[in-house]
Amino acid sequence: MHRIVPVLLFLFALGSLSASAAEQRPNVVLFLVDDMGWMDSEPYGSKFYETPNMTRLSKQSMRFTNAYAVPLCSPTRASILTGQYSARHGITSASGHQPPRPADFEYLPKTAKPNQKFRMPISKNYLDPQQYTLAEALRDAGYRTGHFGKWHLGLTAPHRPDKQGFETVWHCAPDPGPPSYFSPYGVFPDGKPTGRHHVGNITDGPEGEHITDRLTDEALKFIEVHQREPFYLNLWHYSVHGPWQHKEAYTKEFAKKQDPRGEQKNPVMASMLRNVDESLGRILDKLDELKLADNTLFIFYSDNGGNAHSWSSEDPKLQRITEKHPLYATVKSYRKWAGGEPPTNNAPLREGKGRIYEGGQRVPLMVRWPGHIQPGTTSDAIVGPIDLYPTILDALHVKQSDAQIIDGESILPVLEQKGDLQRTAWFTWFPHLIPAVSVRQGDWKLIRRFEPHPKYPEVRELYNLKEDIGETKNLAATHPEKVKALDALIDQFVKETGALYPQPNPAYHPRSTAGVPKRGPTQGLVPKFSKLTLVDGAARMEADGRTPFLGTAQVKHRGPMKLKLRVKSPQGGEGNVLWKTAQQEGFPKTGQTVNFDLKANPDWQEVEVPLPVDGMSGIIRLYLPVQEGPIEIGSIQYRSAKTNRPVRVWDFSKAKG
């Protein structure tokens, strides 16, 4: 595609507007938070985080309950600026901090490693200069444009925000941010940008100044300088993304607090969200002070779902951080205050950032425009980053360039409560990490995985989000016609956007399993002071010591669970479950144990045992009353107490003795 800058439109915009008319043109502020989940504020239901300015904004805005992003940041950011699905613009992963690939690079490789069944697409790592961005469209229509904060859409000079339509820029490369969130920030004015040498115009402030506060200062200066001109302000925060360098004075307050929902427990995240909320308040106050609020389209948004995995006690990356690592002190502080908790918890949504489930892609979105949007309203319209470009141009009466393909739809009729969206479905293209594509149509959502995954063996998952927002019940088997219809929509989406769909790998050569013992049905269960042998349709446990039990470290779940047993116990007796969390070095001397009774019964019986685990489960020991005689086990199931979703299941119904 050749880029065509609409010169005639530019000249028309300048020539037809008087100075007084230009002053009346609406401003635009896009306040983007990094990694903020759908449940990470009071307006969206958090009972732990304190966000009074987000609450204030929600009362002045339309709040969207079905707003989406891509599960990682760079694709969302590129979609905001292009109006295109990631499948079309090609930035499908968070790779904008990497050097640009050559012009002849094949983003769908001709081959792959022999152990990979498919050739998987590779993400572009810069925003193509041929795109006619939202910033360029507004600049050419007479707007002053400024970008402040995280970019993550290109490492080198030709791919930075000042080459994509932003006149005023305050940022550094590579992203996601400066080496330190506290001044001195460690950013250099020139040189080759690398992980150890960040380059940009972020200058140091007073020692200990936080990047969130400084970023807000710079944005406020931009507003003041251009208060008598129409402006477009991109305020894209580095928070609440890692490395989670926080104000300990705030964190200390949240460490004393408990979430009545029992879901969100991380005082570090609460501290950083308070800091971002203060930033929001300062921007809103400045618009009020300068009497610009009534003439400003204000958008509050996040680039992907909340991070529910990093820096937890299960994160393998932390094992490489020693005293010599630059993040050692940060990790130590995080552990002091947050323990083994990940940054946030997206419940009732499933999983989080980097995943195709709702927790990874459903995000907060609030839009304020006095006189056009009724304050304190909500919308369940399904919207996303591709819609911001056409919506902003529509609101500002700026004509879209014919040179720019737009996948999004203006949501202005929804905002002004004058109409509904016309599109038939919403798509999320995410061929990375655990590769998948999803489509949402009404209350229905279909996930199509490109190949089975050990944790997600089903390649089709169908959910009714109205009835099951937590995506706990896969309805694909019981609604084949719905799967077929949504599958057809995905096929059409792939065709229309030119998505690089995974293809078979001609070099695929699965490793021979000859001579390699197969994983048996008892894999992951470790009998101690006991024997575990397979018989027809069961596993038989016999005592071989004083305190026989079955141990396992393969039950990984945060929070309460329940144990479901199917057993034959002719003698009966008392059983017991004992556990330690991933954060605990040893089993506690008291607590974290539950007793249960087995009836003396030669036939199968089912027993359910509640396990009030607090934190991430580590090692679990299951003591069964086998001292008086063997017990046959049909199945052992550890399930989430909240969703009943299986965490780990051992099924011996098909075992052969």
N, C-alpha and C positions, 0 to 999 in steps of 0.2 A: 504493500500500500504506500502510495506517495503522499506525503504530507502537504496539505494545501492550507495555508494560513489565510483566513477570510479577511483580506485587506479591506475590501469594500465594506464589510460589516464594521470593521474598526473605524474607518473614516466616517461611516454613517453615525456610529455611536458618538463620536466626538463632535461631529458637526451639528447634530440635531438636538443636543442637550445644552441648555444654558447652564451657567454656573449655579444658579439657584436650583434648577432641576437636578443637577448632578448631586447637590448636597442632599437631596431628598431620596436618592436611590438607596435601597436597603443595603446594609452591610451584612457580611456573613462571618460567623465565628464557628469553626469546627474544633470542638474540644474533645480530643481523642485520648482515652486512657489505655495504657498497654496492659493486656492480660487481666482486665477486670471482668469477672464473671457476672452472670445474670443475677445471682443472689448476693452480690457483694455491696449492696447499699440498702439503706432503710426503705426507700421507695419501692424496692423490689422484694422486700420481705426479710432482710437480715435483722436479726435480733442481737447481734454481737457487734458488728461494725457501726460506727457512729458517723453519719454523713448529713449533718443538718443543712448544708448548702445544696446537696443533691435533692433533699426533701423540699427545700425552698424552690428549686428549679422545677421539680415535678408538679408543684402546685400552680406553676405558671405555664406549663407545657402540655403537649400531648405525649403521653408515655406509651411506648409500644411494648406489647407483651410477647410478640412473635417476631422480633428483629433478629437477624442472623448475620454472622460473619463467616469467614473461612477459618478452619481450626488453627491456622498459624497466621502470624502478623503480616508478613510481606504480601501475600496474595490479597488480603483484605485492603491494604493500603493502595496497592496497584488498582484494585477494582474501584475504589473511591475516586481515584484520579482519572480513570479511563472510562468508567461506566460499563466495563466489560467483565464477564465472568473470567475467572482465572484460567479456565480451559481455553479461552480465546487469547488473552494477553500473555499467557505462558509462564507467569510467575506463580508457581504452584506450591512453593515451599519457602521457608525463611532463610533464603540464601543470598540476600542482598548485601551481605558483608564480604562476599567472596569476589575475587578478581573476575572481570567480565570474560565470558567464553568467546572464542574466535567466531568470526562471522559465519564460517562454514561448519560450525559445530552441529552434530546430529543429536537433537534432543530426544529422539527415540533411537537408541543404539541398535546397530545391526546384529549385535550379539551380546551375551551376558556371561557371567560366570557359570561354569558347568553345573553347579548345584542350584541354579535359579531356573525355575520352569518358564518364567516369562521375562521378556525384555521390558523393563519399566521406564516410563518417561522421566526425563531429567528437567528440573525447573530452570527457567531463565533466572539469572541473578542480577538483572538490572531492568529498569523500566525503559522500554524501547524509545529512543528519541523521536521515532516516527509517530508516536502517539501524540494526539492533540489533547493535552491534559485539561482538566477542569481549571487549573490555575492559568494556563495559557488562554483559554476561552474568556475568562474573566479579565485577565490583564488586557487582552485585545479589545474588550468592551469598555475599557476605561477604568478598571478597578486597580487599586494598589494591592499588591499581593505579598504576603509574608509567610514564611514557614519557620517555625520554632520548635526544635526538639528532634525526636527520633524520625529518621527517614527510612533506612533499611531497604532502599530501592536502587542501590547502586553504589559501588565503592569508589570508583575513580571519577575524576573531574567531569567528564562528559555526561555522567549519569547522576549528578547531584541535583538538588532542588533548584539551584539557580539556573540550571539549563532546562528546567521543566516548567518554567512560567512564573517562578517566584522571584520577585525583585529584591526582597529583604530576606536574608537567611541567617539562622543562628543554629548551628548543629556541628557535628563532627562525624568522621568516618574512621574506622568501621563502626557500624551499629552493633548491638542495640543501644549503646550509650558510652559516655566517657568512662575511663578506667575506675574513677571514684565518683560516688554520688555526693561526696563532700569535698568542698574546696580545700586544697588545690585539686583540680579535676584531672590533671595529667594530660591535657590536650595541647598539641604543638601547632603552630601556625602554618607549617609547611613540612614537606618530606613525603615519603611514600607511606600511605596508611597500612598498618599491619595491626595484629592483635596486641603488640607491645608498643606501638607508636600511633596513637590516635591523632588525626589531623583535622583541624577545623578552626572556627572562630569563637569557640567557647573559651573565654578567658577566666582566669581565677578571680574569685571574689574574696571577701573576708574569710579567714580560716574557719572551717566548720560550716560554712554556708551550704545548704542542701540544694541539689540540682533542681528539685521541684520548685523551690522558692525563687531561685535565680531565673529559671525558665519563665516563670510567671512575671518577674520583673521586666524581662526583655519583651514579653508580649504586651505588657501594659505600656511600655515606651512606644511600641508600634501603634497602638490604639491612640495614644495622645498625639503622636506626630501626624497621624492621618485622620483625625477626628472630623475634619471638614471635607474629607474626600471619601468616596465609597471604597471600602476595603474588604478584602478576603483574608482572614487570619486562620492559618493552620496552627493550632496549638496542640502538638502531639507529644504527650508526656512520655518520659522514660519510665516512670512508675506506672503500675506496681510490678513491673518486670524485675527479675533478678539483676544484680546480686543482693537485693533486699537489704540495702544499707539504710537504716531507719533512725529516727530520732528516739533515743532510748528514754527520754523523759515521757514521751507519749506512750511508748511500749510498756513502760512500767505501770501506767494506769490500767491498760487493757489486760495486763497479766493478773490483775485482781478480779477480773470480770468473768462471768460464765454465761454461755449462750443458753437461754432457756429451751431452745430447740435441740441442744446437744450436738450441733453439727459443726459450727465454726469455732475454732479454738486457738487460732494463731495470732498472738498479740503483735507480732512483727507486721503482719499484713494489715491488721487494724490500724497500727501506727501510720503505715504508708498511705492507707486510704484516707485517714484524717488529714494528712498533709496535702493530698490531691484535692480533697474537699475544700480545704482552706484556699487552695489555688483557685478553684471554681468560684468561691465566694468573692475573692479579690477581683476577678474578671467581671463578675456580675455587678459588683459595687462600682467599678470604674465606668461601666456602661451607664449605670444610673447617674453617677456623678457628672458625666459629660452629656447627659440627656440623649444618649444614643440607644438606649434599651428598646424603645418603641419602634426604632427603625433598623433593628438588627435581627436577622434570622440566625438563631443560636441553636447549634446541634451538639448534643452530648452523646458520645458513642464509645464503644470499645472495639478493639481489633480482633479479638478471639475470646473464647471462653476462659474461665478461671483456671489457673495452673493448679492441678490437684495431684501432682506427682513429684516435682523437683524438690530437692533438699530434704525429702523425707528420710526416715531411717533406712528406707529401701533403695535410695538413690545410689547406684554404683559409682557415679562420678565423684562423689565426696570421698571415696576411699583413696583417691589419688591426691587429695589436698593435704599436704603436710605443712610443717612449720615454715618451710621455705616458700610456700606458694603465696602469691600476692593476695589471695582471698582467705588465707588462713584465719586472720582476725575476724573477718566478716562471718565466716562459717561458725567460729567459736561464739560470737555474739548471737547468731541465729539459734544455735543449739541451747545457749543459756536461756533464751526467752521462749523459743518455740519448741524445744525438744526435738522430737522426730516428726512433728507435724509438717505436711506439705503446706505451700502458701495458703491455699483456701480449700473450701469444700463447697461443691456446687449443688448439693442435695436440695430439692428432690431430683434434679437433673442427673443423668448418668455420666460418669467420668468427667473429662475436662479437656483442656488445651491439647491439641495434637490428636484428637480422636473425633470420629464422625458422629458420635452420639450428641445429644442435645447439650450436654455439659461442655462440649468442645466448641460449639458453634452458635448457641443461642446467647445473646448479649443484651445489655441495657441500651436503649435508645430513647432519648427525650428531645423534643423539638419545640422551641419557643419562638413565636413571632406575633407580638401583640397586634391586635386588630385583625389578624388573619386566622390564628389558632386559638380556639377556646381554651382558657386555662383549666388545668386540673382534669383534663380528659384522658381517656385511654383508648387504644386501638388494638384489635387483635389481627390487623392486616399483616400478612407475611411479607416482610421487606428486608432489604440488605444493602451492602455497600455499593452495588451497581446502580442503585436508585438515587444516590445522593447527587451525582452529576446532573442527570436530567431534571431532578427536582429543583436544584439550586438555579439552573438556567431558566426553568419555567417560572419560578418565583420572581426572578430578576428581569424577566422578559428579554433574555438574551437568546438569540436563535442558535440552535445546535448547528455545528459545522457538518456539511455533507461528507467531509473527509473522515469523520470519526464514527465508527460503528459503535452503537450504544445498545447493550443488552438490557439495561435497566429501564424502568418506567417511572415517570414522575409520580410521586406520591402526594403532590399538592392537593388533588381532589380529596384525598383521605384526610390530610391535615386541616383543610378548610371545611371538611364534612359536607362536600358537595358531590361525592361520587366514590366509586370503588375501583380497585385495580382490575386490569383487564387480562393479565397473564393467567395461564392455566396452571402453572406449577413453579416451584422454586427448587434450584439445583445447587448442590455443593460438590465440587470436583476436588478430590484430595488423594492423588495417587502416590502417597508417601507414608512412611512409618508403617501403619497397617492400612495398605492402600484400599480405597473404596470411593464410591460415588453414592450420593443420596438424592432422593427427590421427595419433596413435600407437596402434597396436593390436598387442600382442606385439612382435615384432621389426620390424614394418613401420611405415613413416612415409610419409604422403602430404602433400605441400605443394600447396595450390591457390592460385594467384595470381589476382587479379581481372582482370588484364590483362597482356599481355606487357610486359616491361621490356627495354631495350637490353642489359643485362648478363645478364638471366635471361629469355630469349625463350620458354621452355616454361612453359605455365600449369599443367601437372601434372608434379610430380616425385615419383617413388616410390623409396624406399630401403629396403634390408634392413639395419638398423643393427647386427645381430649380425655380419654379414659385411662391412659397409662403414660403420663408425662415422664416417668422414670424409665421407660423403655424396658420393662421387665418381662413382658409376655410377647414372644415372637409369634405372630399370627400367620406367618407365611404358609404353613401347612394347611391351615383351615380356610384361607382366603386365596386360593390359587388364581382366581380371575382378577382380583385386585393386584396381585403381584404381576400378572401378565400385562395389565393395563399400564401400571407404573413403569415396568421394564421397557415398554414401548416408548414411553416419554423419555427415558434415559437414552435410548438408542437415537431418538430424534435430536436430543440435546447434543450428543456427541457429534452427530453429523453436522448440525448447524454451527457449532462453535469451532469445529476442527480440532477437537480434543485429541491428544496423542494417547490413544487407547493401548494398554499393554498388549504385547503380541508374543506368541510362542518363541522360545529361545532355541534356535537351531543347534546351539552348542550344549543344550541340556543333556546331562549325563548323570542320572541319579546314582549316588554312591551305592555300591553293592552291599546288601545286608547279609550276604552269605557268611556264616560263621559268627555273626553278631547276635548276641542273645536278644530276644524280643522283650519289650517292656511288658511285664506281666501285670495282671490285675491288682497285685499287691504293691506295685511300684509306689514308693513314697511313704509306705507304712513300715516302721521299724519296730519289730517285736523285741521287747526287753523282758528278761526273766520269763519268757514264754516262747512258744512255737506257733507259727502261722503256716498252715498247709492248705492247699486247695483240694476240695472235694467237689463232687458234682453239684453245681448250683450254689456253692457257698465257699467260705473260707473258715477253716476250723482253727480255733485258738485254744491252746492248751498251756497249762502252767508249767514253768521250768525254773521256778524260783519263788521267793517269798512275796514279791510285789509285782506281779506280771502286768504289763501295760503295752499299748501300741502308741508309739510316738511318731510325730510327723512335724516337719517344718514347711510343708507345702500348702498350708492353709493361710493365705495372705488376704486379710480383710481388715478394714478399719471399722471398729465399732462392734456393737452387739451382734451375736450370731445365734443360731440354734443348731443343735446336733440332732439328726434323725437317724435312728438305728432300726434295722430289721434283723432280728436275731431269733434263734432257738436256744432256750436255756432251760433244760429239764430240771436243774437244781434251783435256779433262781438265785437271788442274792442282791447285794448292794454294789452298784458301780459308782465311778467317780470320774470327773473330767478336771484336769489341772492345766493351767496355761501360764505362759509368761509372754509379755509383749516384746516386740522387736527392740524396744528401748531398754529393756531390763537385762542386766547381765546374768541374773540367775532367777530361779523360781522363788517367789516370796514365801516367807515362813508361814504366813497366814493370809487368808483371802485368795481370790482368783481360783476358786475351786467350787464345783457343784456336785452334789451327790444325787443319785437317782436309784430307783428300785427296778429290778427285773423280776417279773413273776415266774414262778416255777411252771413251765409250760413246754411240752414237747413240740408244740406247733409254733409257727412263725408268729411273732408279736412285734409291734412297732412302738418305739419309744421316742419321745421328743424331749430334749433337754435344753433349756435356755442357757446361753453363755453370755453373761454381761461383760463382754470384753470392752475395755476402755483404751483406745489407741489401736495400733497396728498389731495384729496377732503375730506371734513369733513361733514358738514351739508349743504344741498341744500334746498332752498325754491322756490317753483313754484307758482307764482301768476297768476291766470287766471281771465279774466274779467267777473265775475259772479254777480257783483252788480246789473246789469240790468236784470238778468235772469239766470237760470241754464244752465250749459254746460254738455254735455255728452262726456265722455272720452272713446275712444276705446282702446287706449294703450298709455303708457309712456315708452320711451326707452332712457336710457343713454348709449351712445356708445363711444368707443375710437375714437378720431378724426383721429388718424393715421392709425389704422388698421380696423376700423369699427366693431371691436369685441364688442359684448354686454357686458356692465358692470353690469347693473341692468335693468330688464324689468318687467313692470306690463302690463299684457294682460287681458283685460276684455271681450274679444270677446265671451267667453263661460259662462259669468256670467248669473245667473238667478235671476230675481227680486222677 
